Amino acid sequence: MWLCFNNAFVSAVADRDDPNRLMVRARRREHLVNLFGADADIIEGAGTDYKYRVFIERRVLADLAHKTLMSLGYDNFKNSVKDDDLHDLYSDFWELHYEMQK
């Protein structure tokens, strides 16, 4: 599952070794830090196409998503993204989806 936060883009998948956990992957370390804090046990370079990953209890990500949704205050997602590279990624993603709609 891809999750697009306004300060992080991550991919969450099941932990193959523990059904109670998720592996949350990111292309940039700061995206995991933004979501899980500087003390998160971030693993670098242990995977395939995502350079950074953390293993977390499913509830941690569910609570984070819930908190984010409940506090959502913007009326335009892309405009809420402050990081230029992340904004550009989401703009490209938006354009691809728009083309699919046509």
MIRODREN-686298 format. One record per residue: x negated, y, z negated of N, C-alpha, C, O in turn. Coordinates in steps of 0.02 Angstrom, whole numbers, plus 50000, padded with zeros to 5 digits. Each point is the difference from the previous one (the first is absolute). Layout:
// MIRODREN-686298
XYZXYZXYZXYZ ...
This chain:
// MIRODREN-686298
499584994150000500425005950000499565006250000499555000749958 500575003650089499665006450000500395004949957500625000350004 499025003549956500315005149958499675006750015499395000749993 501025004050026499765006650018500185004949945500575002449996 498954999249961500085005149949499725006550028499634999850049 500535005849921499725006150028499275001149979499695004950020 500044990649938499305000549982499624993450010499434999249978 500894996150056499684993550011500394995850050500615000250003 499024996150038500294994950044499704993349979499394999249999 501054996149984499764993549977500404994450033500555001050025 499164993149973500334993950022500034995349940499494998749968 501114998850017500084995549943500204993150026500454999350041 499204995649935500154993150018499964995749937499735002149949 500554992050055499984995349944499284997949986499604999150046 500245000149891499364997149979500064992550011500434996849969 499155000450072500034992850016499884995649939500224994249998 499445008549952499814996049942500455001049939499974996249952 500455008950050500435001549942500665003050025500015005750022 500544990549974500645002550025500275006049962500485003250023 499244998449920500225005749961499655006550019500175005449976 499334994050068499605005850018500065001650074500214996050041 499595010249975499945002350068499275002150013499645001949954 500174997550109499375003050021500205006350038500354999750050 499435006149926500155006350032499365002450033499485000849967 500565000350098499405001650039500055007050029500555002650012 498875000549998499985006850028499385000850043499504996449992 500545008250053499435001650043499525004949964499415000350015 500875003449938499605004849962500074998749925500554998949975 498895001349991499984998849928500465004849963500364998149954 499615008350065500385005149964500764998650001500365002349956 499874994150094500714998550002500194995349943500545000849970 499044994450015500134995649942499915003849935500384998949952 499135005450045499905004149940500615004549990500235000849943 500025002250110500595004449994500604996349971500395002849963 499674990950054500584996149976499894996849932500455000049958 498964997250031499894995849941499495002849950499884997049948 499835008850068499555003249953499274998250012499844995050032 499735009149940499274999250008499744993749967499464997650018 500914999749934499774994049964500234993550034499864994649975 500495006050081500234994050036499404995850021499485002750019 500604990749979499474995450020500014999250076500274995150026 499445009750008500015000250073499424995950028499425001049981 500754994450062499514995650032499855002950069500455001750038 498914998949978499805002950064499694994650045499574996349978 500665003550084499684995850051500104992549993499614996250029 500895001649935500104992849990500514997050048500154994149996 500115010050048500534997550042499855000750074499425000250021 501105000050016499935000350073500035007350023499505003550001 501094998850019500045006650030500125005749950499915005850018 500294992649921500085005249949499394999849954499854994849970 499805010750025499365000249963500104999649925499564997449964 501005005250010500105000449928500634996349979500494999750038 499504997449903500584996349975500014999749924499485000449967 501114998850007500104998749929500514994449994500424999050043 499534997349903500494994949983500385002549939499705001649949 500964998850058500415002849946500624995749990500214996350044 500075004349897500644996749987500535003350044499985006050011 500474990150014500535002550044500375005949968500185004850035 499944994849901500385005149964499665006850005500345005250001 498994994950001499645006450003500185003850063500155006049998 499844990650059500185003450063500745001650002500205005250025 500214990349950500735001349999500155006149957500405004250020 499284996449923500105005949957499765006450033500325005249995 499104994350038499735005850035500485002350056500135006050006 500124989450033500475001750054500645003049971500265004950026 499994992249920500605002649967499895007149975500415004550012 499044996649953499855006649974499945005150056500255005649995 499414992550060499925004450057500675001850030500135005950015 500304989249994500665001350029500435004349955500355004550023 499624994349913500425003849953499775007249993500405004349981 498964997150033499765006849993499935003650067499775005750003 500434991050051499935002850067500385006650005500595000349985 499065004950035500315006650003499935003550067500325005250011 499284992150034499915003250065500564998150048500324994849992 499795009650058500504998550051499684998550067500354999050050 498985000849952499634998150061499374996449978499545003049972 500444990550040499444995949976499335002350028499535001249962 500424999450104499365001850030499735006649972499405000849989 501055004050000499785006449974499764999649927499675004649976 500504990049990499784999249930499304997049995499714999749946 500014998050110499354996850001499465005350007499975003650050 499604997049900499485005249998499364997950036499655004250028 500184989449971499404997450032500105000250076500454996850026 499125006850010500085000950072499984993450038500414998950045 499124996749938499954993650035500614995749988500254996750046 500005003249893500594996149985500615002950035500434996450025 499625010249976500545003450036499994998150074500524998550029 498895001550001499944998250071500204992750012500334998550049 499474997149906500204993050005500764999350000500294996650042 500035006749911500734999749995500345003350060500534997750022 499185007650003500285003250060499974995350060500484999550038 498964997049969499944995150055500504994449990500324997750048 499755000049891500474994749983500725002350016500404996250029 499765009949952500665002950014500135000150075500544998250023 498955004050016500095000450072500124993250031500424999350045 499224995649933500114993250025500714997649985500324996950043 499915004549898500694998149982500515003950040500524997350020 499345009049993500465004150039500064997250071500544999650028 498894998450000500004997050067500394993550001500364998650049 499594997549900500374993749995500755001349998500404995850023 499805009749950500715001949993500325001650067500604999050010 498995003550036500265002350065500284994350042500245001150055 
